[in-house]
Amino acid sequence: MKMVVCGYCAASWRRCVVMSLRLLFLLPAGLPVRSQGESQSDNKQMDNITIRQGETLFLSCSQGDFVTHTAWLNRSSILYAGEDKWSVDPRVSLVTLNQDEFTIKIEDVDLTDEGQYICAVQTSSRPRTTSVHIIVQVPPKILNLSKDLVVNEGSNVMLMCLANGKPEPAIGWRMLSPSDDSLSSDSEILEIPFISRYRAGVYECTAANEIAVDTQTVELTVNYPPSVSDGRDVGVTLGQRGVLECEADAVPEADFEWYRDDRRIFNGFDGIEIEDAGAFSKLTFFNVSEADYGNYTCVAINKLGSANTSIILYQIIEPTSSTLLQGPGAVQDGNSGTSTVFTPTCLLLIILLQLLLKF
C-alpha cells in the first residue's frame, strides 16, 4: 500500500500529502507503516498548546536532512505546502522555511481555529509527522442581561444574566449601590421576592473565568406611595415673614397641595408663595396678618397614593417696653400704674417681720 502511495506522490505531492496522512491516521494503532526499504514512518505528538482568543499562534516543526516535501495541515485542510499557501485565510502566513525549521503563524486566533494541526515532512527515506492540538481560550462575555426595571413595592423581581466563554465562566450577582453583601447570588438568576424600597439600586452581574472578567449593571427602581414627615408648627409676629415647610418621601416624586381648612391654596393667592423642590415644599407668607393664623394641611400625592400632615401658624406677641423693664418679682400698683421691685431676699425679710409682729 505504501509503495502505491509513494508512486502517486511522484505525480502529485499535494494529493499525496493528504492521502498519506489519511493512511497514517486511519491505520489501527500499533500496525507498522513501511516505506520503500522497509523503513517505518515517524509520528510525534506534541503537548497541547493553549492560546487566548485574539493572540497570534506560531506553529513550528523541525525539518532535518534530505527533506523533499513538507506541509502544515489543519485537520484535513492544507495550510501551507512548502512555500505555497493553500489557505485562503489572510490571517495565515509563512514565517520560516529552511533546512532546519518550518514555521507558520495564525494571527487573531479565534475559537474556530481550535483543533489538531499536523506538520508532514517527506524525506528521501520515509515520511514524518508532528501533530499538536490547539486549545483556544475565550474571555467571558455577557450576552443577555435584564434591562433596567421599574417595579412597585411588594413585587417579585427576577434578574437574569447569561454569558459565554471558554472555560465556561462563573456568573454571580451582587447589590452594588447601595452596597449590601446580604443580597447576592452565585447563579445566572437573582430572585428578590416582595421587594421593598430599600432594595432599589444598582445590581452588578459578573462573569469570570481564568482569562478575564466581564461585568455589567442593572438599575432597579422601586415605586412606593408618599410618606410625609410630621409638620412643625411655626410662630410668627404680625407683619413678619412666615414659612411653613413640608417634606415627603416617595417614588416617583410626590406633587404637593396646600389647604387652609377645606380650601386649597394656590401660588400667588393673597400674597402667598408656594415653592416645590424635589421632596420639599414651602408655603411662604411675606406679611403675616391676623387672618393668616390657623391650621394648614400639606398633601403629598403620586400615582400610588397620598399622605398629609398639619401645620399650625400661630401668633407670637412682642413684649412692650414697660414689660421689658419689669423683672420677675415686680408688683404692679393698680392705682398709680407704677411698680415696685422686690427682690427675693427683701420678700423673705417682710414675711419674717410679719411673723414677729404676731407674737
TAZI-V53698 format. One record per backbone hydrogen bond with DSSP energy under -0.5 kcal/mol. CO is the residue of the C=O (numbers start at 1). NH is the residue of the N-H. If there is no record, write none. Layout:
CO NH
CO NH
This chain:
1 5
2 6
3 7
4 8
5 9
6 10
7 11
8 11
8 12
12 16
13 17
14 18
15 19
16 20
17 21
18 22
19 23
20 24
21 25
22 26
23 27
28 31
30 32
32 34
33 41
35 38
39 35
42 129
44 46
44 131
48 50
49 135
51 137
52 55
55 109
57 106
59 104
61 102
64 67
66 124
69 122
70 82
71 120
72 79
72 80
73 75
73 118
74 77
77 74
79 86
79 87
80 72
80 82
81 84
84 81
84 86
88 90
89 92
91 107
93 105
96 103
99 64
100 63
101 98
102 61
103 95
103 96
104 59
105 93
106 57
109 54
110 113
111 114
115 134
116 75
117 132
118 73
118 120
119 121
119 130
120 71
121 123
121 128
122 68
122 69
126 123
127 42
128 121
129 44
130 119
131 46
132 117
132 134
133 49
134 115
134 136
135 51
135 137
137 53
138 166
141 143
141 164
144 162
149 221
151 223
152 155
155 157
155 195
157 192
159 190
160 146
162 143
162 144
164 141
166 138
170 208
172 206
173 185
174 176
174 204
175 180
177 202
180 175
180 183
182 184
183 175
185 173
188 161
189 191
190 159
192 157
192 195
195 154
196 199
197 200
201 220
202 176
202 177
203 218
204 174
205 216
206 172
207 214
208 170
212 209
214 207
216 205
218 203
218 220
219 149
219 221
220 201
221 151
221 223
223 153
224 251
227 249
231 233
234 314
236 316
237 240
240 288
242 285
244 283
246 281
247 229
248 250
249 227
251 224
255 301
257 299
258 265
259 261
259 297
260 263
262 264
263 260
265 258
266 269
268 271
269 272
271 286
272 268
273 284
275 282
277 280
279 248
280 277
281 246
282 275
282 284
283 244
284 273
284 286
285 242
288 239
289 292
289 293
290 293
294 313
295 261
296 311
297 259
298 309
299 257
300 307
301 255
302 305
305 302
307 300
309 298
311 296
312 234
312 314
313 294
314 236
315 317
316 318
320 324
321 325
322 326
327 330
329 342
331 340
332 334
333 337
338 333
340 331
340 342
343 347
344 348
345 349
346 350
347 351
348 352
349 353
350 354
351 355
352 356
353 357
354 358
355 359
356 359
